[in-house]
Structure formats: C-alpha cells, structure tokens
Amino acid sequence: KNEVEQSPQNLTAQEGEFITINCSYSVGISALHWLQQHPGGGIVSLFMLSSGKKKHGRLIATINIQEKHSSLHITASHPRDSAVYICAPSQDMRFGAGTRLTVKP
Amino acid sequence: NAGVTQTPKFRVLKTGQSMTLLCAQDMNHEYMYWYRQDPGMGLRLIHYSVGEGTTAKGEVPDGYNVSRLKKQNFLLGLESAAPSQTSVYFCASSPGGANLYEQYFGPGTRLTVT
C-alpha cells in the first residue's frame, strides 16, 4: 500500500514568488503524475514523469525515484495559478490529498 | 473531441434510492476509472476497467457496482444510496500501455444523499 504525503497542505503566496510543493511516497514506482484541480473542480494533467525533470512554461517538476520524492515548482507565481495541486505516484492509483495554493496579487 | 464527459453533473438522492452515473470518453482509451473525492481527502479509486467487458475493485468499492459493456462507456451504480456516499465523483480514462498513468478526467458529478 502506497502512502502518499504532500506538503504543505495549504500555501499562500504573493504574486511573483517562487513556489515549491512536495510529494513523498512509500512504495517504489515507475511514474508519477502531477495534476491541477481548478477552483471550479475540473482536474487537468500537468506532468507525467519517471525520472529527472520536466518543464512546461513556468512549471517545473522533478522526481528522485531512489528517495521516493517529487517536487513541483512554480516560478513567477500568478493569481491564476491558485488551485489544488495533486500528486499521484500511480502504481496503485493512490493520490495525495493535495496542496491548496492561493496566490495573492 | 469532447474528451471525458459525465452525466449527470448534480444529483440529490434520498437514502435507499438507486442511481447510475454515466462516463463516456471519445479518445478510444482502454482504461477507465471511477473515483470519489471527499473534503480533506485525496481522490480514492472505487472501481476501474482495463478494457471492454472487464472491471476490477479499487480502494473503496463497497456499495458500488460498475459495468463496461462498451469501450467508450463506464457506468457506476449505487443500488441503495447512503449518506456516506455523498461525495464528488470523477471519472477518468487513460490510453494504457506506455501512457498507463496519464489520466484524463471528466468534470465530476456532485452527489448528495439525504
């Protein structure tokens, strides 16, 4: 059973700040998924990664398979980044509880 | 492409009533999933399907049944609704194979059982 922990649970930032969200899991995996859930409830895929780092615009995701840890970074945060960010080390379809990010103008 | 659609978007049931939630995808994906999301908790897998005609239990299957008679549809049934089943239900699909864990989500169904 894969235990998934995300930190922090809640995060408030000022516009322009650099954001880091962490995800730790207990069971070895082959891939990890980062998702974004909008305030309206919709869920979209951000990254699927199995090693190293991926970048998409202002979002960067990294993973260390040996340490069972992944991070999601947001550079130059903007109020439209306000959402819940969810990690899913998806070997057994378990998800973290999410990190609620609020970016204030 | 519509992607993943769910019907209905909202529903209120009384304890003991039954209902079926429909999930449809037009991406020809092999895998489909039903999740529930409760406040303060992550998405939890109810049932999933790895192909037409197959279903399997997830983490929280009790009180639910599913069917996948057609590849594009995945139905979630509640035979006798209970207040504990008040939740937001999400359907998802994935292509399988090398992209097994890349899931595409529907907009969700908010269910209230009184």
Interface residues (C-beta under 8 A of the other chain):
Chain A: V4 A31 L32 H33 L35 G41 G42 I43 V44 S45 M48 I86 A88 S90 M93 R94 F95 G96 A97 G98
Chain B: Y33 Y35 G40 M41 G42 L43 R44 L45 Y48 G58 E59 V88 F90 A92 N99 L100 Y101 E102 Q103 Y104 F105 P107 G108
